[in-house]
């Protein structure tokens, strides 16, 4: 029997509830690119849209060894390749035993020795060694990875690339990856859509030799396919109304959807798969239970501190409170978060829309445009201070557009601020 957390797996690979989104042909295109003579791929899409899981699935289906390196762990090109070699269990140093000399003077070996790679490779000429002498070699970065590739099939995934803030380092890594791709090492680099980067942009020499695959935000119908697969595995039935509400609240993210589905099962008393020889068990939840489902899913999300800081705002002497018809007056930060929560689950918010929602939320006086712009600017700063380098929130002053790129953060804002009971929830959040 499979546990609910395993069936609806939000933290790892969803073995039972993987959805290939066949209409988009993502797997087909990825497999084609990785089987080409230049097997490099830029996979771009919103945060938590399934980019990593897509690559994991293709690696699993093709029985390839997936080497996954995360951007936050990289501080140099050398560090990047050393991280790959760590995953391949290549030692820091190794020895060779020299048994004889060739006529040209290049040593031949009886032990392990780096092979020629065509990547900045040179050989020592006219060097004679006595029999039985040993030589110690240190890791040689990309050349050692290429050598290892000859004895096993691998896919190299560079994930969370946007965490590497230094532009020149990104370009240097992309140039180095070019050498790996030319040696037919399968390389995938995952990019978040709003950063507007691809391997080709960082290294123009890769134009026309690397495929870009867009892993777009999920539709509600695609999200409901996760439920369908989970129902089959658990032998349970989700009510139709629940499927609709879960999909509408998942912020277009399969990871959030997995969290919601697991919470719904637990609320309905289902902890593991039911007897598959019997009629499917109807999930015992009603509409009054939905808040509990949302709340339990929120408990698994780790950006609560960011939301608390946003709700508290930047403390200064010029803060003004406004009457919104609640139990007490509140300032622009609370009103701004309420405006974000009152919209659809889109991650982009036009300034004029936020302004209109805030004005409609107030009784009498309301914040002016400058105050609302300051709110947008400050929550970007708060998110960066709490989670440096993650770019959870971006305020585009030119386009007057607020982007909350992380679906879990937006989910938590919507959960906390969804109605006039937010003041009580803030006390325990």
N, C-alpha and C positions, 0 to 999 in steps of 0.2 A: 504494500500500500504506500502511496506517495503522500507526503505531507503537503498541506495547502501552501506553505512557504516555498516548497520545492516546485510545485506546479506553477504558481504565480511568483516567479523568481525575478525580483526587481534589482537585486544586487549582483547577479551573475549571469550566466547564459541560460535563457529560459528553454530548457530542453523540451518541455511538454507544450509550451504555449508560444513557440516561435512562429511568427507570421511573415511569410516571404513577400507579401505585397506584389503578387505575380504581375499585376497590371503594369507596375512600374519597371519590371524587368531588371531589378537591381542586382540580384544574384547572377543572372545570365550575363550581364554586362561586366560585372566584376570578374567572373571566371574567364571570360574572353580576354580581358585585359591582362590578367595574371598568367595566361598561357601564351602571351605574345612574346616576341623577341625583345621587347623593352617593357618588362612587366612592372611598370610604375603606375600608381593610382592616387589621385587626390579625391578623397571622400569628404564632401562638404554637406553641412546641414545644421539645423538648430541644435542647441545643447539637449542632450538626452533624447535624441530622435532615433536612436538605434544604429548609429554608424559603427560602433565597436562590435555590437552583436552581429551585424551583417557580415563583417569580416571574420568573426569567430565561426559563424555558421559555414561559410565557404571553406575555411581551413579544415573544419571538422568533416565536411562532406568529401573533400579531396584528400583527406588523411595527410595533411601537411602540419608541420610543427610551427605553431604560432609563437613568435617572439614579440612580446608587447612591451614597449618602452614609453613611459609617460613624460611629457614635456617638463613638468616641474622638477624632475630629477636630472635635467641636463644643464650643464653650465659651460660646456665646450664641445667641439667636434670630437676630440679625443675621449671626453667623458661619455659621449653618446655611444661610440663604438665599444668602449670598455663595458658599458651597461649591456650591450648586445652580447659581448663575449662572456659576461657573467652569466647571462641566461643560457648560453650554450655550454656552460661549465668548462670553458677554456681556461687553463691555469695562467697565472700572471707570468710565470717563467717556466721554461722547459729546456731540457738538454738534448743534444744529439751526440752520437758517438761516431767519430770519423774513422773509417776503416781503410781508406786508400785515397790516392790523388788521381785525378784524371790527367790526360796528356796536356790539356789546356791549362791545368793548374787550378780548376774549379773543384772544390771538395765535393765528393759524393758521400752519402751518409748511410748509416745503418739504423738510424733512429728517426724521430719525428723532425721534420724541417719545413718551414714555410715554402709553399709552392709559388711559382711565378704567377702573377695576376694581370700583368699589363697595366697596373695602376702604380705609377711611380716606382717600378721595381728595377733594381740593379743587382748584379752579381759581382763578387770579388774575383778578380782574375789573377792568375799566376801565384796562387796561394797554396803552399804545400804544407800538409799536416802529417805528423807522425802517426802510425797506427796506434789505436787505443786512446787517442786524445779526445777530450770532450769539449763542447762549446755550449754556453748557456745563451738562450734566446729569450728576449722579452716579447710581450705582446706587440703585434704590429698592426693594430686597428683593423681597418677595412680589409687589408690583405688576408688577415687570419679569418675573418668572417667569410670571405670568398672561398678560402681553402676549405673551411668547414662545410660550406654549401655543396661542395662536390661529393660529400659523403652522406648527405641527407637533405631532404626537401624542406625548405622553410618559407614562411611568410613573415616579413618584418613589418610590424605595425607601430608607427610613431603616433601615439594618441595624445590628446590634449595639447596639441602643438601651440595653441594660442597662449599657453602659460609662459612660453619663452618670449619675454618682452623685448629683448635686445634685437633690433632689426638685423644688424650685421651678423649676429650669431645665427639667426634663422637662415639667412642667405648662405652662410658658410655650410650649414648642415645640409641645405638643399643641394648645394654644389657637390658635397660629398656623397649624398644619396644618388646623384647622377652617375657617379662612378660605379655604385652598386648595381643600379639598373642596367648599365651597359654591360655588366658581367652577368646579367640575367638573374639577379637576385630579386625575388618578388618583394616589392616595397609598397606599403599603403601608408598614407599620411592623412590623418583626420583633421579637418578644419571646421570651425564653427562659421556659419553662413555670414553673420554680421561683421566678421573681421575682413571679409572680401579677399582672402588669400587662397592661392593654390600653389602647388609645386612649380607650375609653369611661370607664375608671376615672380616667384622668388628666384628662379633659375631659368631665364628665357631659352637657354640651350635645350631645354626639355620640350619646347613647343613641338606639337605634332607627334611626340613620342610618349606622352603620358596621358592617360584617360582621366577625365573629371566625371565623377559620379555624384549626382545630387540626391541626398537622402532627405527629402522634404518632410515637413511637419505632417503628422498622421491625420487622416480624416476620421470622423467619428465612426464611419462604417468599418474602416480598417481596425480601429481600436476594439470594436465589438467582436472582431474575429478572435481576439485574445480570449474573450469570454467563451466563445464557441469551443475553442480547443480545451480550455479548462473544464468546461462542463463535461466534455467527453471523457477526459481523464479522471475526473472526480466522481462521475456519474451523478451529477446534480443538475438542477435547472434553475437558472436565474430568472426572476420575473422580467417581463419585457420592459416595464417601467423603470426597473433598476438598471437594466442594460443602457437605456437611453440616458439616464442621469449620470451614471458612471462615465460614459463616453463624453458627455457634455462638460464634465468637471475635470477631465484628465489633462487639460492644457495641451492637447495634441501630442502627448508624450507617452510612448509605450511603457516607460519605466513607472510613471505616475499611475498609469492604468493598472499595472501589475500590483502596485501597492493597494489601490482601491479594491481590486477584486479579492485579494487576500483578506482585507479588512471586512469586506462584505460576507465572505465565507465564515469568518470567525464570529461575526455578529449573528449569523444564522445558525451557529452551533456546529459548523462543519470544520473539522481540524485535519482530516485526511480523506483519501478517496473512499467511496462507499462500495458496497458489494456490487460488482458489475453484472451479477446474474439477476439482479432485481430491477424493478422500475426506478428510473432516476428519481432522486430525492429532491423535492422542491425546497429551495432555499427559504427558510422561515424568517423573512424580514418584511416589514411594511414601511410605508412612507415616513412614519414617525421615527424609524430607526436610522434614517439616512444621515442625520447629523452625527450620530455615533460612528457611523462608517467613515465619514469625512474626518472626524476628530482622531480616530485611531490611525488612519493613513497619515495624518499630519504628524503623529507622534514618531513616525519613522523618518521624518525629514529633518535634516540637520542644520537648517538655516534660520532657526527660531530666533537666535540672538540678533541676526541682521534685522528681522522684522521688529523686534523689541526696540532696537536702536532707532529705526526709522519712525516708529510711533512716538518715541520720546523726542525726536528732532534734535536740532542744534540749539542749545540753551543760550539765549541772549536776552538782553533787556527789552528788545523791541518786539517781542512776540505778542500777537493780538489774538484773542479768542472770539469765536463767532457762535451764534445760536443756530443750531441745526435741528432743533426740536427734540433733542434727546434729554437725558437726565441732567446734563451739565454742558456748558459751552466747551468748545474745543478749538484748537488752533489749525493752521493750514496743513500741518503734517498729517493730522488725523483726517481732516477733510480730503486731502489729496489721496491718502490710502483708501478711503471710502469710495472715492471716484474711480480708482483703479479696480476695486473689487466689484463695483456695480456694473461693469461692462461685460462683454463676452470673454471667452478664455483666450483671446488674441494676446500676443506678447508685445504688440506695438500700440502706442497710444498717441494720437494726435493731440497737440496742445489745446486746440480749440475744443475738442471733445471733453478733455479733462476740465477745462475752464467752465464749460456749460454744465457739466455734472455737479461741480462744486457749487456753482451759483444756484442751481435748482435744489441742492441739498440744504441750503441756508435759509433761515427765516430772517428776512431783512437784510442787514449788511452782509457782505461776503468779501473774501480776499480779492485783491485786484490782480491784474496780469503779472505785474512784477513779483508779487508775493508767490504766485503759483510757479513762475519760472524759477524762483529761488528754491522752492520745494523740490522741483525736478533736479536741479543742480545739486542740492544738498543730499538727497537720497542716493545719488550716484556716488558722492564722496563718502557717505556712510558705508555703502556696500563695499567700496574699495578699501576702506580702513578695516572693516571687519573681515573681509576675504580678499586680501591683496592678490592682484593678478588674475582673478577669476572673471572680471568684467561682467558681473551679474546684472548691472544696470548701466545703461548708456543714455545720456541726454544730448541729443543733437541740437545745438543751438541754431544752426543754419536752417535745418528742415523743421525745427520745432516739433521734434518727435522724441518721445520717451520709449526706450526699449528695455523690457525686462527679459533678458535672454535666457535666464534659468527657469524652467517650468516649475521646479519645486518651490522656489522663492515666490513666484506668482501664486501658486497653489496656497501657500501659507498666508499670503496677504488676503486672498479671497476667503479663506477659512476664518481668519481672525476678524475681518471687517465686514462680513457678509450681511449683518443686520445690526439693529440697535443694541444687541446684547454684547457688543464688542468690549465695552468697558469692563464687564465682569470677566470676560475671557482674558483680557490684558493682565488681570491680577494674578492669573495662574499660568500664563503662557510662558 
